[in-house]
Amino acid sequence: MNDESGSEREISESRIAAADRRYMKRALELSKRGQGRTCPNPLVGAVIVKEGRVIGEGWHRGSGLPHAEIEALRSCTEDPRGATIYVTLEPCNHFGRTPPCSEALIAAGIAEVQYAIADPNPVAGGGAARLAGAGVKVAGGVGRREALELNRRFFHFCLTGRPWVILKAAMSLDGKITGATGQSQWITGPAARRVVHRLRSEVAAVLVGVETVRADDPQLTNRTARPAVRQPLRVVFDSNLRLPDQSKLVRESPEQLIVFCTRKAGAERIQQLSRSGVRVIRQEGDGAVDPAGALESLGGMGVQSVLAEGGAGVFTSLVRADLVNEYYLFYAPFFIGGPTAKGVVGGPGVAVLAEAPRLTVAGVRRVGNDVLVHAYREELATCLPV
């Protein structure tokens, strides 16, 4: 029999690569079903294929629950021995709240593991090496970019110990986030607000400044039709502790509220809020709250992601300190104008336009009667070199 020609091998390899991409795409789709439920764990999906047939699927449904690989094995319609599993993250290799997936795959007789991206967690990683050592064929990289974007908050936290910061701002066409009197409810329409509630369902904490609390008295909760297992923490920057006792944040959910203040805040006021159940963190400075220090404190609590929703003071401090990783900028189709209406970012401004940091735009789309610009501080592959 003649050996397979070079062109035939190329066609065969192309078909295999196309199949790998198709199955990994399905695994990525499955992983998204866990959004808002898995933190502090990443989103993971898995597909098991045997002789060209999908025989099992699964995704991680929540922290402490079985991982995607286990769910996929349990769903198999036939013996998975000799099959290939496509999983969006390198299988774990440690005993935590659940046993290691690498051992379960070996025990099930899985012949090949295709994973999209390596696990950056030094505790959970090492699954690929364990599988290879047991004779399982292992390959990584198919769908890497998509997997990186899907779990960007998790990767950033594992690599830096700081939360991934998302800045969400709703503004007029001339960049104003308030009216002349400071009012900001509502600049955008219901469709845009639904997107914001979805964002809240996916993050660990929502951040505002005390001026936003005093002006709008927000709840900062996720009120989607499909609520998350848990509500995000609420975080307020308030150097003087001017947070009203009758605000919804203090009255309705003090145990979910973290307030950062400085030495300008009195000890009696700190004790008063603490007795209400609010966690008050006093920084050593006597000016404004240091955003980098606050993020470091939140990271120490295991907070992986923060959605900053205002106001101009918080936005300015985060942007000037280069702490924002991702932007959701909503534009409403009207102008506000006037010298007292606030813009997204204040301060002295950029003197030379060439020195203004340029964002990487990920997408622009219409949301109801508003326009959403989604952007990153820099290319994901650059800011998350994993």
C-alpha positions as CSV (number, residue, x, y, z in Angstrom):
1,M,0.0,0.0,0.0
2,N,1.3,3.4,-0.9
3,D,2.0,5.9,1.9
4,E,-0.4,8.7,2.2
5,S,0.6,11.7,0.1
6,G,1.6,15.0,1.5
7,S,-1.5,16.7,0.2
8,E,-3.7,14.0,1.7
9,R,-2.0,14.3,5.1
10,E,-2.6,18.1,5.0
11,I,-6.3,17.6,4.2
12,S,-6.5,15.0,7.1
13,E,-4.8,17.3,9.5
14,S,-7.0,20.2,8.4
15,R,-10.1,18.2,9.1
16,I,-8.8,17.2,12.5
17,A,-8.0,20.9,13.3
18,A,-11.4,22.0,12.2
19,A,-13.0,19.3,14.4
20,D,-10.9,20.4,17.4
21,R,-12.0,24.0,16.9
22,R,-15.7,22.9,16.6
23,Y,-15.6,20.8,19.8
24,M,-13.7,23.5,21.7
25,K,-16.1,26.1,20.6
26,R,-18.9,24.0,22.0
27,A,-17.0,23.6,25.3
28,L,-16.6,27.4,25.5
29,E,-20.3,27.9,24.9
30,L,-21.1,25.5,27.7
31,S,-18.7,27.2,30.1
32,K,-20.7,30.5,29.8
33,R,-23.7,28.8,31.5
34,G,-21.9,29.2,34.8
35,Q,-21.5,33.0,34.6
36,G,-22.3,34.7,37.9
37,R,-22.2,31.4,39.8
38,T,-18.6,30.0,39.9
39,C,-16.5,32.7,41.6
40,P,-13.9,32.3,42.9
41,N,-13.5,29.5,40.4
42,P,-13.2,30.1,36.6
43,L,-15.8,29.3,34.0
44,V,-15.1,25.9,32.5
45,G,-16.8,23.7,29.9
46,A,-16.0,20.2,28.6
47,V,-17.1,18.0,25.7
48,I,-16.2,14.3,25.4
49,V,-15.9,12.9,21.8
50,K,-15.5,9.2,20.8
51,E,-15.1,8.1,17.2
52,G,-16.5,11.5,15.9
53,R,-19.5,11.4,18.2
54,V,-20.2,13.7,21.2
55,I,-21.0,11.3,24.1
56,G,-20.8,13.7,27.0
57,E,-20.9,17.4,28.0
58,G,-20.6,19.4,31.1
59,W,-19.8,22.7,32.7
60,H,-18.8,24.0,36.1
61,R,-22.1,25.1,37.8
62,G,-20.8,26.7,40.9
63,S,-18.0,26.9,43.6
64,G,-17.8,23.6,45.5
65,L,-19.8,21.7,42.9
66,P,-18.3,19.1,40.5
67,H,-15.9,20.5,37.8
68,A,-16.8,20.5,34.1
69,E,-14.8,17.4,33.4
70,I,-16.7,15.4,36.1
71,E,-20.0,16.6,34.8
72,A,-19.1,15.6,31.3
73,L,-18.0,12.1,32.4
74,R,-21.2,11.6,34.4
75,S,-23.3,12.6,31.3
76,C,-21.6,10.1,29.0
77,T,-24.0,8.0,27.0
78,E,-21.4,5.3,26.5
79,D,-18.1,4.1,28.0
80,P,-15.6,7.1,27.6
81,R,-12.6,4.8,27.5
82,G,-10.5,5.8,24.5
83,A,-12.3,9.1,24.0
84,T,-11.0,12.6,23.7
85,I,-12.1,15.4,26.1
86,Y,-12.1,19.0,25.0
87,V,-11.9,21.3,28.1
88,T,-11.5,25.1,28.2
89,L,-9.0,25.1,31.0
90,E,-6.2,22.7,31.9
91,P,-7.7,20.0,34.2
92,C,-6.9,20.6,37.9
93,N,-4.4,18.4,39.8
94,H,-5.2,19.1,43.5
95,F,-7.5,18.0,46.2
96,G,-9.6,21.0,47.2
97,R,-13.4,21.1,47.8
98,T,-13.5,18.5,44.9
99,P,-11.0,15.8,43.9
100,P,-8.5,16.4,41.1
101,C,-10.0,16.1,37.6
102,S,-6.8,14.7,36.2
103,E,-7.2,11.5,38.3
104,A,-10.8,11.1,37.2
105,L,-9.9,11.4,33.6
106,I,-7.1,8.8,34.0
107,A,-9.5,6.4,35.8
108,A,-12.1,6.8,33.1
109,G,-9.6,5.8,30.4
110,I,-9.7,9.1,28.5
111,A,-7.1,8.7,25.7
112,E,-6.6,12.4,24.8
113,V,-7.1,15.7,26.5
114,Q,-7.3,18.9,24.5
115,Y,-7.4,22.0,26.7
116,A,-7.6,25.6,25.6
117,I,-5.3,27.3,28.1
118,A,-3.1,26.4,31.0
119,D,-4.3,26.9,34.6
120,P,-2.4,29.9,36.1
121,N,-3.3,28.9,39.6
122,P,-0.1,27.4,41.1
123,V,-2.1,25.3,43.5
124,A,-4.5,23.8,41.0
125,G,-2.1,23.6,38.0
126,G,0.0,20.6,36.8
127,G,-2.8,18.6,35.4
128,A,-1.3,18.4,32.0
129,A,1.9,16.9,33.3
130,R,0.1,14.4,35.5
131,L,-2.0,13.2,32.5
132,A,1.0,13.0,30.2
133,G,2.8,11.0,32.8
134,A,0.0,8.5,32.9
135,G,0.2,8.0,29.1
136,V,-2.7,10.3,28.1
137,K,-2.1,12.3,24.9
138,V,-2.2,16.0,25.9
139,A,-2.4,19.1,23.8
140,G,-3.2,22.8,24.5
141,G,-3.9,25.9,22.6
142,V,-7.1,25.4,20.6
143,G,-9.4,28.3,21.5
144,R,-6.8,29.9,23.7
145,R,-7.7,33.5,22.8
146,E,-11.4,32.9,23.5
147,A,-10.7,31.1,26.8
148,L,-8.4,33.9,27.9
149,E,-11.1,36.5,27.3
150,L,-13.7,34.4,29.0
151,N,-11.7,34.1,32.2
152,R,-9.7,37.3,32.0
153,R,-10.7,38.3,35.6
154,F,-9.6,35.0,37.0
155,F,-6.3,35.0,35.1
156,H,-5.5,38.6,36.1
157,F,-6.2,37.9,39.8
158,C,-4.0,34.7,39.8
159,L,-1.2,36.6,38.1
160,T,-1.3,39.9,40.1
161,G,-3.3,39.3,43.3
162,R,-5.4,42.4,42.4
163,P,-9.0,42.6,41.1
164,W,-9.7,43.1,37.4
165,V,-11.3,46.6,37.2
166,I,-14.1,47.4,34.9
167,L,-15.2,51.0,34.5
168,K,-18.8,51.4,33.5
169,A,-20.0,54.9,32.6
170,A,-23.3,56.2,31.2
171,M,-22.9,59.6,29.5
172,S,-24.4,62.0,27.0
173,L,-22.9,62.5,23.6
174,D,-20.7,65.3,25.0
175,G,-19.3,63.0,27.7
176,K,-21.3,64.3,30.7
177,I,-22.2,61.7,33.4
178,T,-24.4,64.1,35.4
179,G,-26.7,67.1,34.8
180,A,-25.9,70.6,36.0
181,T,-27.2,69.7,39.5
182,G,-25.3,66.4,39.8
183,Q,-28.3,64.2,38.9
184,S,-27.3,61.0,36.9
185,Q,-30.5,58.9,37.0
186,W,-31.2,58.0,34.3
187,I,-29.0,58.9,31.4
188,T,-29.4,55.7,29.5
189,G,-32.5,53.6,28.8
190,P,-33.8,50.3,30.2
191,A,-31.9,48.1,27.7
192,A,-28.5,49.6,28.8
193,R,-29.5,49.2,32.5
194,R,-30.2,45.5,31.9
195,V,-26.6,45.1,30.5
196,V,-25.3,46.7,33.7
197,H,-27.3,44.3,35.9
198,R,-25.8,41.4,33.9
199,L,-22.3,42.9,34.6
200,R,-23.1,43.1,38.3
201,S,-24.1,39.5,38.3
202,E,-20.7,38.5,37.0
203,V,-18.4,40.6,39.3
204,A,-17.4,40.2,42.9
205,A,-17.8,43.8,43.9
206,V,-19.4,47.1,42.7
207,L,-17.6,50.4,43.5
208,V,-18.9,53.9,43.8
209,G,-17.8,57.1,45.5
210,V,-19.8,58.7,48.4
211,E,-21.0,61.5,46.1
212,T,-22.8,59.0,44.0
213,V,-24.4,57.5,47.1
214,R,-25.5,60.9,48.3
215,A,-26.9,62.0,44.9
216,D,-28.6,58.7,43.7
217,D,-29.0,56.5,46.8
218,P,-28.2,53.4,44.7
219,Q,-28.7,49.7,45.7
220,L,-25.9,48.5,43.5
221,T,-27.5,45.0,43.4
222,N,-28.0,42.5,40.5
223,R,-31.6,42.6,39.6
224,T,-31.5,40.4,36.5
225,A,-34.3,38.0,35.6
226,R,-31.8,35.2,36.3
227,P,-30.2,36.3,39.6
228,A,-26.8,35.1,40.6
229,V,-26.2,32.8,43.6
230,R,-24.8,35.7,45.4
231,Q,-25.0,39.5,45.2
232,P,-21.7,41.5,44.7
233,L,-20.1,43.2,47.5
234,R,-20.7,47.0,47.6
235,V,-17.6,49.2,48.0
236,V,-17.6,52.9,48.7
237,F,-14.7,55.4,48.6
238,D,-15.5,57.9,51.4
239,S,-12.5,59.7,52.9
240,N,-14.5,61.6,55.5
241,L,-17.2,59.0,56.1
242,R,-20.1,61.2,54.9
243,L,-22.1,58.1,54.0
244,P,-25.7,58.7,55.1
245,D,-27.0,56.3,57.7
246,Q,-30.4,56.2,55.9
247,S,-28.9,55.2,52.5
248,K,-30.0,52.0,51.0
249,L,-26.5,50.6,51.2
250,V,-26.4,51.0,55.0
251,R,-30.0,50.1,55.7
252,E,-30.6,47.2,53.4
253,S,-27.3,45.3,53.2
254,P,-24.6,46.6,55.7
255,E,-22.9,43.2,55.9
256,Q,-22.2,43.4,52.1
257,L,-20.8,46.9,52.4
258,I,-17.1,47.9,52.5
259,V,-16.2,51.5,53.0
260,F,-12.7,52.9,52.5
261,C,-11.9,56.1,54.4
262,T,-8.8,58.0,55.5
263,R,-7.4,59.6,58.6
264,K,-9.9,62.4,58.0
265,A,-12.7,60.2,59.3
266,G,-13.4,60.4,63.0
267,A,-13.0,57.4,65.3
268,E,-16.6,57.7,66.6
269,R,-18.0,57.7,63.1
270,I,-16.0,54.6,62.2
271,Q,-17.3,52.8,65.3
272,Q,-20.9,53.9,64.5
273,L,-20.8,52.4,61.0
274,S,-19.0,49.3,62.3
275,R,-21.8,48.7,64.8
276,S,-24.2,48.8,61.9
277,G,-22.4,45.9,60.3
278,V,-20.5,47.9,57.8
279,R,-16.8,47.0,57.3
280,V,-14.8,50.2,57.5
281,I,-11.2,50.1,56.2
282,R,-9.2,53.2,57.3
283,Q,-6.2,54.1,55.2
284,E,-3.2,56.0,56.6
285,G,-3.3,58.9,54.2
286,D,-5.2,62.2,55.0
287,G,-6.3,63.0,51.5
288,A,-8.5,61.1,49.1
289,V,-8.8,57.3,49.3
290,D,-5.8,55.6,47.6
291,P,-7.4,53.4,44.8
292,A,-4.3,51.2,44.5
293,G,-4.3,50.5,48.2
294,A,-8.0,49.8,48.2
295,L,-7.7,47.3,45.3
296,E,-4.8,45.6,47.2
297,S,-7.0,45.3,50.2
298,L,-9.9,43.9,48.2
299,G,-7.5,41.4,46.5
300,G,-6.4,40.2,49.9
301,M,-10.1,39.4,50.6
302,G,-10.2,37.3,47.5
303,V,-12.1,39.8,45.4
304,Q,-11.3,39.0,41.8
305,S,-13.2,41.7,39.9
306,V,-14.6,45.2,40.6
307,L,-17.2,47.1,38.6
308,A,-16.6,50.8,39.1
309,E,-19.9,52.7,38.4
310,G,-19.1,56.2,39.5
311,G,-18.8,59.0,40.0
312,A,-16.3,61.3,38.4
313,G,-14.0,61.2,41.5
314,V,-13.7,57.5,41.5
315,F,-13.3,57.3,37.7
316,T,-10.6,60.0,37.8
317,S,-8.6,58.3,40.5
318,L,-8.7,54.9,38.8
319,V,-7.9,56.2,35.3
320,R,-5.1,58.5,36.5
321,A,-3.5,55.6,38.4
322,D,-3.8,53.4,35.3
323,L,-5.9,50.8,37.3
324,V,-8.7,50.2,34.8
325,N,-8.5,47.0,32.7
326,E,-11.8,47.2,30.8
327,Y,-14.4,49.8,29.9
328,Y,-18.1,49.7,29.2
329,L,-19.0,53.2,28.0
330,F,-22.7,53.9,27.2
331,Y,-23.6,56.9,25.1
332,A,-27.1,58.3,25.2
333,P,-28.3,60.3,22.1
334,F,-28.5,63.8,23.7
335,F,-26.3,66.6,24.8
336,I,-26.1,68.1,28.3
337,G,-23.5,70.9,28.1
338,G,-22.8,73.5,30.8
339,P,-19.7,74.1,32.9
340,T,-21.0,72.3,36.1
341,A,-22.1,69.0,34.6
342,K,-19.4,66.4,35.3
343,G,-17.5,64.4,32.7
344,V,-16.2,60.9,33.1
345,V,-12.7,61.9,34.0
346,G,-11.7,65.2,35.7
347,G,-8.4,66.6,36.9
348,P,-6.0,68.8,34.9
349,G,-6.4,66.8,31.7
350,V,-3.9,65.7,29.1
351,A,-1.8,68.6,27.7
352,V,-0.4,66.7,24.7
353,L,-2.9,64.5,22.8
354,A,-0.2,62.1,21.7
355,E,0.3,61.3,25.4
356,A,-3.3,60.3,26.0
357,P,-3.5,56.5,26.6
358,R,-5.3,54.8,23.7
359,L,-7.7,52.0,24.4
360,T,-8.2,48.8,22.4
361,V,-11.8,48.8,21.2
362,A,-13.3,45.3,21.4
363,G,-16.8,46.2,20.1
364,V,-19.4,48.9,19.4
365,R,-23.1,48.0,19.4
366,R,-26.5,49.6,19.8
367,V,-28.3,48.8,23.1
368,G,-31.8,50.0,22.8
369,N,-31.6,53.7,21.8
370,D,-28.1,54.0,23.3
371,V,-24.6,53.0,22.0
372,L,-22.1,50.8,23.9
373,V,-18.4,51.0,23.4
374,H,-16.6,48.0,24.9
375,A,-12.8,48.5,25.2
376,Y,-9.7,47.2,27.1
377,R,-6.8,49.2,28.4
378,E,-4.6,47.2,26.1
379,E,-4.6,44.1,24.0
380,L,-5.6,41.1,26.2
381,A,-2.6,39.0,25.0
382,T,-0.4,41.9,26.3
383,C,-2.0,42.5,29.7
384,L,-2.4,38.8,30.4
385,P,0.8,37.1,29.2
386,V,-0.1,33.5,30.1
